[in-house]
Amino acid sequence: MNGSSFLKWAFLLLPMFVCCPDVVLAQGEQGNLPLVSFEKEILPLLEQHCLRCHSAALAEGDLRFDSGRAAVVRGGQTGSDILGSRSADSELFRRITSTKPGYRMPEKGDALSAAEIDLVRRWLDQAAPWGLAVKRNQRQSETVTEKAGRFLADLTTRMQDVSFRNLFWLCAGFIALALWSVVRAVRRMPSEKARWKNWIIGTLVFMLLATWIYYDGKARRAAAEVDEVRAELFKFTGLPSDDPLQPPYPLHPKRLGGIYFRGNDERNEALFNGGFYRTAKMELWLADEDGRRLAWGDAVSGPLFVEFEIHRAANTTGELFSDRVMSLIELTDSVSSRADRTVAKMECVTPDQVWKARLPIGQPETWPDRKKDGKLFLMQQTSKPKPHYGIVFEVSVARGKIDGASQLWMGSLYDLNGRVLVPRGEKILLDHWLDWRPIPEIEGAHTKDPELLGVPEHLGDSQQQ
């Protein structure tokens, strides 16, 4: 290579080294880290912290860690890969580093230590290599010390359960009583008949107490779960209760209103695009008294409003957007039935196509520090009133303009306090049909079968009203 060619190649490659030093450095640093061994480092963590709830014995959330990598990638009920491409987008990593009760994993027992979390992070950043399928309690290379450590760790986790803990201490007390009886028997040498009598009575008493403690604890746990579900369902129905519902954030960039797309919640090959199609476009905006839609930095001088519009998508079923159905929908600041709540009914803008509601949120001049936050709800006032969507707003005004910290967004309320309802049959997860990204519209011929379109289900309550 002559001098001219060398200079030419150096000139061509120079931008790569100038513009991408971070990438090159990151690759170098990643290459210097030792590879994480699945069998020696990750597998023991799964056995200690995960397999109690996510194995063939229980499989909570339809998620198992003992069936190989493919089962974990499928993600159980969520249907999404929980490993991700790296720790930054891994649901598994978010769970083990969270401090929120009910979301943090493991749900029962102690959280992972900082060293264990770092180990999982490095494993995920190395594309989460996976060995053979996990077979709990069947590791041939496991030493006696490892078995004892795993047994103690599992026992510590199980002691969190009140039924097991009571039964454990009852068994310990019975063993102590049995040993004491043996010592007394050896010293006093009672008759054979007396010894058998004592053993039979003691065994029966132990069995009765053990049975009562076990089923009492099980009944208490079941009752607590029923109460929790009832409380969540009570919130969801929207019956008299001022306890606010918190919709899940739709994971879009920060925004001050915008467009959302409502999709079909059925999946069937007889439907257009297999059932994945748009039913409505919903627009959410912050507006002034004149109806002007506001953005960050816009000047304001009067009261502010939240505006909500529903646009029927092309070729969708007309019965689901009838005057009767739309007249039952309202925008309100409370899910209760109190008389002082603010309500805005949906008004028809374009017959059979567009409906709009406009609800005031106040005058910024009267707000403390010119800031106000709150929630609104899109309700369907049927025989069983219930909120379908929650709208969250945080509005601040600085120097007469909408501050950049303000935001306005909406989310589905079918997510009950972090528990996503999983419909049966042909239906999909309910968080898969509300999106801020476009959903395809129906094109061409479409089925008219009311059962496939879900007409009887959606119109049932409205017809009883």
ZAMARGU-4260 file (C-alpha; in steps of 0.2 Angstrom, whole numbers, plus 5000, padded with zeros to 4 digits):
<rodrens>
0) 5000/5000/5000 | 5008/5017/4995 | 5006/5033/5004 | 4992/5039/4994 | 4981/5024/4997
5) 4985/5024/5016 | 4979/5042/5017 | 4964/5038/5007 | 4959/5024/5019 | 4963/5034/5034
10) 4952/5048/5028 | 4937/5036/5025 | 4939/5027/5042 | 4942/5043/5052 | 4923/5047/5054
15) 4920/5030/5062 | 4933/5032/5075 | 4928/5051/5078 | 4909/5048/5079 | 4908/5031/5087
20) 4921/5031/5101 | 4907/5026/5114 | 4902/5011/5104 | 4920/5005/5102 | 4923/5008/5121
25) 4907/4999/5126 | 4911/4984/5116 | 4929/4983/5123 | 4922/4985/5141 | 4909/4971/5137
30) 4922/4960/5130 | 4933/4962/5146 | 4919/4956/5157 | 4919/4937/5161 | 4905/4927/5153
35) 4891/4922/5166 | 4888/4904/5167 | 4870/4899/5166 | 4873/4882/5175 | 4884/4888/5189
40) 4878/4906/5192 | 4860/4909/5185 | 4852/4892/5188 | 4855/4892/5207 | 4847/4909/5207
45) 4832/4902/5198 | 4830/4888/5209 | 4832/4898/5225 | 4820/4913/5220 | 4809/4908/5205
50) 4805/4890/5204 | 4794/4890/5220 | 4781/4900/5210 | 4786/4897/5192 | 4788/4879/5189
55) 4777/4864/5184 | 4770/4863/5202 | 4762/4880/5201 | 4766/4891/5186 | 4759/4907/5192
60) 4755/4919/5177 | 4758/4904/5165 | 4776/4907/5167 | 4789/4893/5170 | 4808/4894/5172
65) 4810/4875/5171 | 4805/4872/5153 | 4819/4880/5144 | 4822/4897/5136 | 4808/4896/5124
70) 4795/4895/5138 | 4803/4911/5146 | 4803/4920/5129 | 4785/4917/5127 | 4782/4927/5143
75) 4767/4917/5150 | 4751/4927/5151 | 4759/4943/5144 | 4764/4934/5128 | 4780/4945/5127
80) 4798/4940/5130 | 4803/4945/5148 | 4821/4943/5145 | 4823/4957/5132 | 4838/4960/5121
85) 4848/4967/5136 | 4845/4972/5154 | 4839/4990/5149 | 4823/4983/5141 | 4821/4967/5151
90) 4805/4965/5161 | 4814/4952/5172 | 4827/4965/5177 | 4813/4978/5180 | 4804/4966/5192
95) 4819/4961/5202 | 4825/4979/5204 | 4808/4986/5208 | 4802/4991/5226 | 4784/4991/5222
100) 4774/4977/5232 | 4766/4965/5221 | 4777/4970/5206 | 4794/4966/5213 | 4800/4948/5211
105) 4802/4937/5220 | 4784/4942/5227 | 4787/4932/5243 | 4803/4931/5253 | 4819/4943/5252
110) 4823/4953/5237 | 4839/4948/5227 | 4855/4955/5234 | 4865/4969/5225 | 4878/4956/5219
115) 4864/4944/5213 | 4856/4959/5203 | 4872/4963/5195 | 4875/4945/5190 | 4858/4945/5182
120) 4861/4961/5173 | 4878/4955/5166 | 4869/4939/5160 | 4855/4949/5151 | 4868/4960/5143
125) 4877/4945/5137 | 4860/4940/5128 | 4855/4928/5142 | 4863/4912/5137 | 4853/4897/5142
130) 4858/4880/5146 | 4848/4864/5147 | 4830/4864/5154 | 4830/4868/5173 | 4826/4852/5183
135) 4824/4857/5201 | 4831/4846/5214 | 4839/4835/5200 | 4856/4843/5198 | 4869/4828/5198
140) 4883/4840/5202 | 4875/4847/5217 | 4885/4844/5233 | 4878/4840/5250 | 4883/4858/5256
145) 4873/4865/5241 | 4858/4855/5244 | 4858/4860/5262 | 4860/4878/5258 | 4846/4877/5245
150) 4835/4868/5257 | 4837/4882/5270 | 4834/4895/5258 | 4818/4887/5252 | 4813/4884/5270
155) 4815/4903/5274 | 4804/4907/5259 | 4791/4895/5264 | 4791/4901/5282 | 4783/4918/5275
160) 4767/4908/5273 | 4757/4908/5289 | 4750/4890/5286 | 4767/4883/5284 | 4774/4892/5298
165) 4761/4887/5310 | 4762/4869/5304 | 4781/4869/5305 | 4781/4875/5324 | 4767/4862/5328
170) 4778/4849/5321 | 4793/4855/5330 | 4783/4855/5346 | 4776/4838/5343 | 4794/4831/5340
175) 4800/4839/5356 | 4785/4832/5365 | 4789/4815/5358 | 4807/4815/5363 | 4802/4821/5380
180) 4790/4806/5381 | 4803/4794/5376 | 4815/4800/5389 | 4802/4798/5402 | 4797/4781/5396
185) 4815/4775/5397 | 4817/4782/5415 | 4800/4776/5422 | 4797/4761/5410 | 4778/4761/5410
190) 4768/4746/5404 | 4767/4742/5386 | 4748/4746/5386 | 4751/4763/5394 | 4765/4767/5381
195) 4753/4763/5366 | 4739/4773/5374 | 4750/4788/5376 | 4756/4787/5358 | 4739/4785/5350
200) 4732/4799/5360 | 4746/4810/5356 | 4746/4806/5337 | 4727/4809/5336 | 4729/4826/5345
205) 4743/4831/5334 | 4734/4826/5318 | 4718/4836/5323 | 4728/4851/5327 | 4739/4850/5312
210) 4724/4848/5301 | 4715/4863/5309 | 4730/4874/5308 | 4733/4870/5290 | 4715/4873/5284
215) 4713/4888/5295 | 4728/4896/5287 | 4722/4891/5270 | 4705/4898/5273 | 4712/4914/5279
220) 4723/4916/5264 | 4709/4913/5252 | 4697/4925/5261 | 4710/4938/5260 | 4712/4935/5242
225) 4693/4936/5239 | 4692/4952/5249 | 4706/4960/5238 | 4698/4955/5222 | 4681/4961/5228
230) 4689/4978/5232 | 4697/4979/5215 | 4681/4974/5206 | 4671/4986/5217 | 4683/5000/5211
235) 4681/4994/5193 | 4662/4994/5193 | 4662/5013/5198 | 4649/5011/5211 | 4648/5024/5225
240) 4667/5026/5229 | 4678/5041/5228 | 4694/5030/5228 | 4703/5036/5212 | 4708/5023/5199
245) 4725/5024/5191 | 4726/5019/5173 | 4742/5011/5167 | 4754/5023/5157 | 4753/5019/5139
250) 4772/5020/5137 | 4772/5034/5124 | 4783/5049/5125 | 4778/5063/5137 | 4763/5072/5128
255) 4750/5085/5131 | 4735/5076/5124 | 4735/5068/5106 | 4728/5054/5097 | 4724/5036/5103
260) 4718/5021/5093 | 4705/5009/5100 | 4706/4992/5092 | 4695/4976/5092 | 4697/4965/5107
265) 4693/4949/5097 | 4705/4938/5087 | 4696/4927/5074 | 4702/4922/5056 | 4684/4926/5050
270) 4687/4944/5055 | 4697/4957/5044 | 4715/4955/5047 | 4712/4941/5059 | 4703/4953/5071
275) 4717/4966/5073 | 4708/4981/5066 | 4703/4999/5072 | 4686/5002/5079 | 4688/5021/5084
280) 4701/5035/5084 | 4700/5045/5101 | 4707/5063/5102 | 4712/5071/5119 | 4717/5089/5120
285) 4720/5103/5132 | 4709/5118/5126 | 4705/5136/5131 | 4688/5144/5132 | 4687/5147/5113
290) 4691/5129/5109 | 4709/5132/5104 | 4720/5116/5106 | 4735/5121/5117 | 4753/5115/5116
295) 4768/5118/5127 | 4772/5137/5127 | 4755/5143/5122 | 4748/5158/5131 | 4733/5156/5141
300) 4722/5169/5150 | 4706/5161/5154 | 4698/5144/5160 | 4705/5128/5153 | 4696/5112/5147
305) 4699/5094/5143 | 4692/5090/5126 | 4688/5072/5121 | 4683/5066/5104 | 4678/5049/5097
310) 4679/5046/5078 | 4671/5030/5072 | 4683/5020/5061 | 4679/5015/5043 | 4668/5001/5040
315) 4665/4997/5058 | 4649/4990/5065 | 4635/5004/5066 | 4626/4996/5081 | 4641/4999/5092
320) 4640/5018/5088 | 4621/5020/5088 | 4613/5036/5096 | 4608/5025/5111 | 4625/5018/5114
325) 4634/5035/5113 | 4621/5044/5124 | 4626/5033/5138 | 4644/5039/5138 | 4650/5053/5148
330) 4666/5062/5154 | 4667/5065/5172 | 4679/5069/5186 | 4672/5056/5198 | 4666/5038/5197
335) 4654/5040/5211 | 4636/5046/5210 | 4638/5061/5221 | 4628/5076/5215 | 4642/5089/5214
340) 4652/5079/5202 | 4656/5087/5185 | 4649/5078/5170 | 4650/5081/5151 | 4639/5071/5140
345) 4645/5065/5122 | 4638/5077/5109 | 4636/5072/5091 | 4647/5083/5080 | 4645/5072/5064
350) 4630/5060/5063 | 4636/5042/5065 | 4654/5047/5064 | 4661/5060/5077 | 4656/5063/5095
355) 4664/5076/5108 | 4664/5080/5126 | 4672/5095/5134 | 4675/5096/5153 | 4682/5111/5163
360) 4696/5109/5174 | 4697/5127/5181 | 4705/5144/5180 | 4724/5144/5182 | 4723/5160/5191
365) 4714/5152/5206 | 4726/5137/5207 | 4739/5136/5220 | 4756/5139/5212 | 4747/5140/5196
370) 4747/5121/5196 | 4733/5107/5195 | 4733/5089/5193 | 4719/5076/5193 | 4710/5062/5184
375) 4694/5061/5173 | 4685/5046/5168 | 4676/5040/5153 | 4660/5032/5160 | 4647/5021/5152
380) 4631/5024/5162 | 4622/5007/5159 | 4613/4996/5172 | 4631/4993/5179 | 4640/5010/5178
385) 4659/5007/5175 | 4674/5018/5169 | 4682/5012/5154 | 4696/5024/5152 | 4705/5036/5164
390) 4712/5053/5159 | 4727/5060/5169 | 4731/5078/5168 | 4745/5088/5176 | 4744/5106/5171
395) 4755/5121/5176 | 4756/5138/5170 | 4771/5149/5171 | 4772/5167/5166 | 4755/5165/5157
400) 4760/5151/5146 | 4758/5132/5147 | 4774/5125/5156 | 4783/5111/5148 | 4781/5100/5163
405) 4762/5099/5159 | 4756/5083/5153 | 4739/5075/5148 | 4736/5057/5143 | 4724/5042/5145
410) 4725/5024/5148 | 4713/5009/5149 | 4705/5005/5166 | 4704/4986/5162 | 4721/4985/5171
415) 4716/4983/5189 | 4729/4989/5201 | 4743/4981/5191 | 4733/4965/5187 | 4729/4963/5169
420) 4713/4954/5165 | 4716/4939/5154 | 4700/4936/5143 | 4695/4919/5138 | 4692/4911/5121
425) 4696/4921/5106 | 4699/4937/5116 | 4717/4945/5118 | 4725/4954/5133 | 4715/4970/5136
430) 4731/4981/5135 | 4733/4976/5117 | 4719/4986/5109 | 4722/5004/5116 | 4738/5011/5107
435) 4745/5028/5103 | 4752/5021/5087 | 4740/5018/5072 | 4730/5002/5071 | 4725/4996/5053
440) 4707/5001/5047 | 4695/4989/5039 | 4696/4988/5020 | 4684/4980/5009 | 4671/4967/5014
445) 4669/4963/5032 | 4658/4950/5041 | 4641/4955/5047 | 4639/4940/5060 | 4634/4949/5076
450) 4642/4936/5087 | 4659/4937/5079 | 4658/4956/5080 | 4653/4955/5099 | 4637/4965/5096
455) 4626/4956/5109 | 4640/4957/5122 | 4643/4976/5120 | 4625/4981/5119 | 4618/4970/5133
460) 4619/4983/5147 | 4614/4998/5136 | 4598/4989/5131 | 4593/4986/5149 | 4596/5004/5153
</rodrens>
